[in-house]
Every structure is written in structure tokens, then in C-alpha cells.
Amino acid sequence: MSDSLSLPARLFPFPTAFSVRSVLPLLLALSAGWVAATWSLPFAAVALFAPVVLLLTLRRPLIAVALMLIAGPWGALENVALGGSLLDSGQLLFLFVVALWLARGVLRRRVVIPHAFLNLPLALFLGVAVLSLLDATSLTFGLKELLKWIEVALVMWIVIDLAGDDAATVYRRPLALFLLAGLTQAAIGVWQFGLRGDGPEHFLILDRFYRAYGTFEQPNPFAGFMAWNAALGIGTFVGLIVAFWHGRKELDKREWAWLLFIGGCAAASTLALLLSWSRGAWLGFAAAMAVFLLFWPRRAWLGPVLLLAAIGLFALGWQLDLVPAPLVNRLAGFTDDLRVGDVRGVDINDANYAVIERLAHWQSAVDMARNNLWLGVGFGNYEPAYDDYALINWPFPLGHAHNYYLNILAETGVLGTAAYLLFWAAVFWKTLGLLRRLGWPERGVVLGLLAAWTALSVHHLLDKLYVNNLYLHLGVMFGILQLLAAPRPGPSESAAGSRCMLREGGIE
């Protein structure tokens, strides 16, 4: 029998035996072409990219966390566009991240619940919140609010577990993902302000521009998110610069790229915060920067000096008319937003409408707390209970009291408010403790976190920022803080040794 190939084999040189792997790329290419040619563009994009994203997230779970953080702030816009939905893309991706984390734990035959320092304070707050729902008007509203804080805990645990093995830079990945999500929103806000050319009429400022609001549909929560990003970005950037200045870091290509990325995120977020025209966020950010300057130097006496110098420079610029006039006008009547008193019988006009509306809701919150002193009207139940406490000229609730401290007092009473303040006291206490222990550049990240906590706490005097999936980002920041609290490895320790230190430090 001849060894020479037959005529069909010469004309069609396909292998006589092949595996599924050899034809799989061809089948996938043909399927993708058919989908692209026959399906509509949105469905085709989802069908083509979803498998790729799924494979990538199985290999690198933090990619799923990045997608969750980027998609989270789109929830408000999606609800408007779709007429309200049970789950937005941020929540769907959150569920995917949790499922991925649990599946990873099952494959490792252990699901890690880290011994984070916030576990106990958060459990105490949630316990009181559950008790407040025993006599609440609406369990549905209460469960929605409870789920937010459960998601905070889950995201914190997931970030701690998935961050990586190198304890020296373990915080960088979640930090980069957090700032990347903020950068996407900042870019949208800058475009809305001066590049789009139109916008909602009630957001018009300076007769030609529009307040930046990202995908939040409101400038104030958008500005609050930008303040977090700006504070954390500035702190990280300063930490890197100080470390480079003292020779503790070398400026190789990777460090240059990291420095430029952090600086770009900090600049973009600060610009978007300014363009939001949100006085509440401006107040929070000003307090954040004051705290930043106060705790920047290790020598205690230098902090007040830096702060007083900054205040003096700003006051001098104000007196010399160096501060732009639109900013002066915007800040001039700011004290009206913080006044208190009985607004029943006050004359309402276009100039004071927004202020009186806020004060009326504050007054209703105080009445709720007065009549339900210990456990309030129920966690998340400000809106359902509002009808019984509304002032005559303000029958419609705003969803919350526009002062979160009064809001939590109304909903959970004295006990819930004490538990909430205890939780944040633990956050601040741990952050301040890390400032005394860590060196640069990690100390800069902690300074940024301290500034972000301050911005949130002050902004809550005028608003509520646990909205539009921002609690997912808050969980990431808590995770970063816990990672920084782990023992730091020595220069000669291996990655395996670093992992061991993380476990001994209560991370796993």
C-alpha cells in the first residue's frame, strides 16, 4: 500500500483526527459573527462580552469588584431610564461578586470571614437597627436599609480576602479600583458642566453652565462621592511624594505610572467636586482638608501651624478679592442652611424655599425622636412615618431628613444613634492609631481615609450619602483600612511569609 497522500488529502489538508479544542476557536468565531450580524447592538454586546468578562473574573476576582464599583453609581440613572427596577447593574454585580467569593471559598474548602476590627461595632449597630423594626410602620423600608449595611460588611470582607498576598502593597489594588470608579464619574461630571452644552434647567448656573451630577441625577450625592475620592487621592499622592522625597521609594516606571494615576484621579475628582456647586460637599471637603493638614506632620505642634497658615491665606485671598466672585456669592449665604428653629408660620418665597423645606424635615425628625425616644420609628422608616409628623406646608417627604444624624435619631432613637456614633468612633480611632504607627507612603493613604471620613461626617449635617450604591464604595474603604492595619512585613520576607502575617493579624 502506497504511503503517498491521496488526491482528496492533497486538496484538503485537514487533520484526520482532531480534538474539540482545535475547532473551538472556529466555532466561537462563527457564533460571534452570527450574533453580531443578527442581534441588535446592545444584546449583541452583552452576549459577546459577558463570557469574556466572566472568564476574566474567574481568573482575577478583583475585576468583578472593579465592575461593581464602576456600575454602582449608575443605579439612579438606570432607575429613571427603566422606570424603577428591583436590582440595578451595581446590585447585580454585587451579587455576582458575592457568588464568586463564595464559590472561591468552596473550592478552597473554607469561606474566610475576616476578623476585622469593625465586625463588632457594625454588628451592634445592626442589632439595634433590627430591634427598632419590631414596631415599625414598614418592614420593607427597614429591610432595604438593613441590606445596605450588610452589603458594607460583605464588601469589606471580600476586599480583605481578595486583595492579594504581598502585605507591603496589598491595599493598592482595591485603592486603584475605588479611584478608577471615581475617575469615571468625574469625567462625566466635567463633561456635563461645560462640554455637553445643555442640561436640566434647575441645574443651570452662571447663565451658561450646568451643575455636575454624574449618573447620580442629583449634584449633592455626586459631590459627596467626589469628596471621598478627592480626599483619598490627595492623601495617597502626598504619601507617595513624601516617600520619594525621603528616599524610601524609587521612581521606576511602575511607580511613576502609579503616581501619575493617583495625581490624575485626585485632580479630576477635586475639579468635579468644585463643578458640582454643592455647598454641603464643599463644607465637608473643607473640613476634610483642615483635618488633613492638622494630622499631616508627625510633630504635633506643626499641624495647627499648617492649618492656621492655610486659613490665613484663604482669608487674605477673600479680603483681596482673589477668590472668584461666583464662589464668594455661593458661599455667602451658607449659614442659612445650618440654622435651626420652628419654621411653622414662616413666610415662604423663592429665595428661602429650599432652606425652609430642609428645616421642616429636620423638625419632623425631631418630633419622631421625641415621641419614640429609645428605638425611634424604625430603621429606614422616616419616609413611611412622615405623614404623621409632617408640617402643614410640607406634606411630601424627601425620603430622608437631609441631616443624617437627625434621620438616624428619628429612625432608631437614642440607642440606635449611640450605636451608630460608636461605630464611627471605632473607625476614627483605628485610623488615628494607624497614623501614629505607619510610615510613608502608607501614612498618606491613612490621611486620605481620615479626610474622607471627615468629609462624610460633615456632609451628613445636610444630606444622606448612603444612597445610589455608595455604601459599596464605603465597604471598599473599610477594607483598605483593615488591610493597612495588618502587620507590615520586613524587606526580606517572602510572599508566603507576608500572607502568614496577614492571617496572624486578624485578616484571615
Disulfide bonds with the S-S distance in Angstrom:
none
